[in-house]
Amino acid sequence: MTGSRRPVRTVRVNLGTNSYDIYIGEYILPELGNYVQGLGVGRKIMVVTNPLVRGLYGQVAVDSLQQAGFEVVIGEVPDGERYKSLDSARMLYDIAFENGLDRKCAVLALGGGVIGDLAGFIAATYMRGVPFIQVPTTLLAQVDSSVGGKVAVNHPKGKNIIGAFYQPKMVFADINTLRTLADREFRAGMAEIIKYGIIWDREFFDFLGEEHLAIKKLKSAEISRVVETSCMIKAQVVEQDETEQGLRAILNFGHTFGHAYESLTGYNKYVHGEAVAIGMVSAAMTAVRLGAFTGEEGAAIRDMIRLYGLPDSFEHLEPADIIESMYHDKKVTAGKVRYILPETIGKVRIVIDIPHAVLFDVLNEQRK
Ligand SMILES: NC(=O)c1ccc[n+]([C@@H]2O[C@H](COP(=O)([O-])OP(=O)(O)OC[C@H]3O[C@@H](n4cnc5c(N)ncnc54)[C@H](O)[C@@H]3O)[C@@H](O)[C@H]2O)c1
């Protein structure tokens, strides 16, 4: 894509006919329309967003799309995880249908992971699939949920139960949008970023430590590198295993324990990234306890999590309940829990089932 006045980094996700580019830059939202033009989609676009994000960035995005010749239809859903639902989907299908969106018309997600997952679900299912564009505005969405094609809505029986693998035609991430993000949401995104360093790239992990002040201040060069490297790592994993038959499971590092912390606290004590941070420490401590990871590296993981203001321990939870909860995770297959444990910083392995005595020791130690 040419014509940009600002430096834009591009990460290619190579998935055969489902390949696409991720564009990362600062103050690039006003150029959105030009980029969408290059995709060859229909003239009408449905922008799915929520009132908060619409108030902050809706006008700039819509103006840019209109200037590029698109007719914009807004599909607004209230803010919050509970609106990632089939009810919201039905409301959006109605808007799409009433405004005459046809199979060439794109659905564009402007928001965080909730909006991205919901809009992607609409795009995957409306008229058996229409083009999908991701414009992620949270750190978590820019480095994780907008990349890789998992789209879903929640069901009363569980999170992300109804969904699909459906790749976007483009991901367009303006890091300037991170300036309005709440600190807690920023930290939650950092948990997934630290995860990428641990599972894939020691040098990146070290960079996160060395440049933490610049990263927290959203200094352009450092935060751009963080988003770009994270997208590259996720792209590399997804390219090798688009539909999670094997390798992609390593992206769940910290999540097996993390889901237990989230669900046992009713999803209202920790945001997802915080639960993952505690879970990454649990996994690291487990690996140390099994003699498969050094104590120094375990401490380095814990220090990094603290450096970014994330929690590294839990309180008011019973180890027995945590272990039991992990057996109810939707990733459990044939009654076996799959743990992702670090071998060294930069490399993890999948371990099937771990003796409960080991888990009890670790969880008792990690409890505040
Ligand atoms: N599809 C995937 O692969 C994948 C991966 C990880 C997480 N997820 C999903 O992502 C969701 C979580 O995403 P999230 O953490 O982005 O949460 P979110 O979408 O709820 O956004 C967090 C909050 O930030 C607000 N917000 C968004 N952009 C903002 C901005 N620029 N400035 C100020 N506020 C802004 C939102 O309105 C919301 O209140 C969950 O539903 C999770 O299941 C999906």
The ligand as a Gaussian input file, in Angstrom:
#p B3LYP/6-31G(d) Opt

LIG

0 1
 N       -9.947000     -13.911000      18.790000
 C       -8.880000     -14.129000      19.529000
 O       -7.915000     -14.782000      19.115000
 C       -8.835000     -13.557000      20.915000
 C       -7.636000     -13.562000      21.628000
 C       -7.615000     -12.969000      22.881000
 C       -8.769000     -12.396000      23.398000
 N       -9.921000     -12.419000      22.670000
 C      -11.152000     -11.793000      23.173000
 O      -10.898000     -10.397000      23.291000
 C      -11.786000      -9.870000      24.267000
 C      -11.013000      -8.920000      25.148000
 O      -10.519000      -7.871000      24.354000
 P      -10.020000      -6.484000      24.992000
 O       -9.092000      -6.774000      26.097000
 O       -9.578000      -5.640000      23.876000
 O      -11.348000      -5.939000      25.714000
 P      -12.515000      -4.975000      25.226000
 O      -12.794000      -5.133000      23.796000
 O      -13.638000      -5.170000      26.193000
 O      -11.873000      -3.533000      25.472000
 C      -11.545000      -3.136000      26.776000
 C      -12.155000      -1.775000      27.094000
 O      -11.415000      -0.768000      26.406000
 C      -12.307000       0.076000      25.694000
 N      -11.539000       0.604000      24.574000
 C      -11.286000       0.026000      23.380000
 N      -10.428000       0.774000      22.698000
 C      -10.139000       1.848000      23.445000
 C       -9.303000       2.984000      23.279000
 N       -8.524000       3.100000      22.211000
 N       -9.268000       3.911000      24.252000
 C      -10.017000       3.744000      25.381000
 N      -10.794000       2.707000      25.613000
 C      -10.864000       1.760000      24.646000
 C      -13.457000      -0.811000      25.352000
 O      -14.613000      -0.053000      25.053000
 C      -13.593000      -1.612000      26.649000
 O      -14.295000      -0.861000      27.612000
 C      -12.404000     -11.049000      24.984000
 O      -13.727000     -11.203000      24.558000
 C      -11.552000     -12.230000      24.525000
 O      -12.288000     -13.441000      24.502000
 C       -9.961000     -12.983000      21.443000

